[in-house]
Amino acid sequence: MRIARFVLDDDPMYGVIEGDEVVVIAGDPFFQGVQPTGARHRLDDVRLLAPIIPRSKVVCFGRTYAEHAQELGNEVPVSPLMFLKPNTSVVGPGDPITLPTFSEEISYEAELAVVIGRICKDVPAEKAADVIFGYTCANDLTARDVQKTDNQWARAKGWDGSCPIGPWIETELEVEDLRIRGRLDGETVQDGDTSQMIWSVAELVAYASQAFTLLPGDILLTGTPSGVGLLREGQRYDVEIDGIGTLTNTFRR
């Protein structure tokens, strides 16, 4: 099932994607379940929003693909490397992203995002599927020059608009062998697979839940495959993940 969040006549609402239509559901599916109202709209007639704005946090993992760590001259970490993005970093599919004035080197990172569906803490890896609502596409935009000069990554990774996600949440997906591609102005620059990850998605969920209580709507970014690079004003980046779809954003100053 694909759960979208969209706006029609200025009223944000949730719906289920069915072909080229979206079926409106009542309330918030994270707390009320999926209850179709019977109303439906053509996808072309609505504007898709970020499928979820996290209630509390975006938990991110870095260097989960060995080739990506190596391409930036970094060692592969001995345990998952975590950092946080604020929920103000989240934007949706199609949103134009304003590049921050304090950076001249913004990098793209295509990633699989995990959306948490229930309150949980200290989740065993073998039980991770029980707390996952679904999956979506993400782009972990990074100010590379700031990342090099700051002692921590809050500014480099957490600026407004640095976490586009979408286009919707896929609730039924096998993620052990999932292809992830990134295209800059139509040219494929990233092409990886979750089977290349050092830690599995389930292991990352378990690891994050050891440190933080995870809440419904929290997002986990699972890291990016190799091929990262810089983008500039006027360009477009597409994150395509098999079984989910494509997240597209453009960039401006």
N, C-alpha and C positions, 0 to 999 in steps of 0.2 A: 504494500500500500504506500502511496506517495501522499504525504501531508504537506500542503502549501499554506503559506500565510500571504494574504493579498489585500489589496485595497480597491474598493469600488465606491465611488461617490464619497470619498474621504473617510470611509468606515473600515478599519482593518478587521479582518476576519480570517478564519481558518477554513480549509476545504480539502477534499480528496480529489486528486487528479484522476480523471477518467477520459482517456483519449485526448481530444482537443478541448475538453471542458473541465471545469472545476465544480464539484458538488459541495455546497456550503454545509458546514457542520456547526452544531450549536456549541457556543462557548469555547473553552480552552481544552484541547484534547489531552494535555498533560495532567489535568485534574478531573475532567468530566468524561473522558473517553471519547470515542468517535461516534457521534450521534448525528447522522445526516438529517438535514431539515427538509430536503426535497427541492430546495432552490438550487439552480445551477446557472453557470455563466460560461461563455466561451473564453478560453484562455486569452485570446487576442483582445478581449474587452476589459481585462483586469490588469493591474500592475502587481507583479510579484514582489514581495518584500523579503527581507531576511526571514527564513522559516521559523526562527526562534531568536528572541533577544534574551540572553542568559539572565536568570534571576540574580546570580551572584558572580559568576566567573567563567573565563575561558582558560582551561589548563592546557598548556602546550608542551610538546616534547621536541627536543632538538637532537640532531645527529642520530636518528634511529635507522638511517640507511648508511652503511659503511662508505659507499662511494661518494655520498654527499659530504660526509665529514672530511674525507680525503681531498675532495676538490677544493675545499676552503682551507686546506693545510692544518686541519684539526685531528687530534687523536680520537679514535672511537672510544666513547666513555665506557667505564666499567659497569655503570648502572644508568638507568634512564635520566636524562638531563631535563629538568622541568623548569618552566617559567610561566608567568601569568600575563594575560591581556585583560584590560578592563572591558566591561560590556559596552562601553562607549566606542570601542574599536570596531564593533560589528556593524556591517552594512550589507545590503542585499544584492541580488542579481540585477545587472543592468545599471546599478548606481554608478555615476561618475565619481571617481575618488580624487579628492584634492591632495596632491603631494605636499608634505610638510615643508615649511620654509626653512627649517633648520637642517635639511639634508639635501645633498646633491646626488646620492647614490641609493636609490630605492630598488630593492631586489624582489622578484617574485618567487613564491614557493608553493607549488601545487600540493595539496594535502587531502587526505581522507579525514573527515571530522566525525566524531562520535557524539551523539546527543543522548544525554542521560535522561532516564524516564522516571526514576524514583529516588527518594532519599536513601543514601547508602553510605556505609563506612566499613573499612577493612574487608572489602569484598575479595574472596578467593578467585583466582583466575578462572577456575572451572565454573564459577557462578556468574561471571561477568555478563553473559548474555541476558541474565535475569534482570539486570538494571539498565540495559540499553534500550532506549526508545527507537533509535534508528540512526541513519548515517546521511551525511550530506557532503558536498564539495566545499573546500576552503582554500584561501590563498593567504598564507602567512607572510604578509608584506613586511619587509625589514629595511630599516635605514642602516645600510652597511657601514657607512662612515661613522655614524653615531655609535653603532655597536662596537666599533674598534676603539673609540675614545672614552666612552662611558665605562664605569666600573661594573655596571650591571645593565640589564637589557630593557628596563621598563620603558624608556623613551624610544629606543630603537625599534621595539616590537609593539608598543602599546598606543601609538598615536591614533587619533580619530580616523577611522576608515581603514585601519591596517588589518582588519579581519573580515573581508567579504566572505559570505557563505551563501549557499543555495544550489540549485534553484528551489529545491524542496527537500523534505526528509523522506528517505526510503526506509521503511520499517522492516523489510524482509530482504536480507542481503547476506551472502556468504563472503566474508572479507579476508579469508586466508590466502587467496590467490586472485587479487583484484588489480586490474591495470589502471594506472594513473598517468594521464598525459597533460602537459602544459603547452599551449601554443601562444607565441608572441606574434601578433599581427598575422595569424594564420600559419606561421612556421612552427613545427614541432621542435621544442627545445628541451622538454622533459618527457621521459618515457620510462616509467618504472612499474614495479609490481609489488604489492604488499608482501609477497612471498620473500622479498629481498630484505625485509625489516629484521633488525637485530632482535627485537622483542615483538611478540605478537600483540594484536589489538587487545586481547583479553588480559595479557600481562601488563599492558600500560594502564588499563582501567583499574586493575588491582593495585598497581603501584601508586597511582594518584589517590586512590581511596584510603591508602594508609596514611597519607599526609593531610587530606582534606575530607570533610564531609561533603559528598557530592549531592547536589539538589536537582530536582526535575528541571530540565532546560539548560543545565550546565553543558558546556561543549568541551570536548577534548580534541586537540589537533595532534595527529599521530606522527608528524614529521614528513619530510619531503625527500623524494628521490633526487639523484644527481641531475645536473643541467641547469642549476639556478644561474641567474644573470640579472643585469640591470635593465630597468625600463625607463621610459621618459614620457614627458607630456605628449598627449595625442595618440599614444599607443593603446592597443587592446590586448588583454590577456584572457585566455580561455583555460579553465580547469575542467578537464573531462575525465570522469570516472565511470568505468563500465558498471552498468546496473543502476546508476543514479541519473546521470545526465551531464549537462555542461553549465558551468558558472562563468559568466562573461562580465568583465568590467573594463571601463576605459579610465584614462588618467589625465588630469589637468593640473595646472598651476594656478 
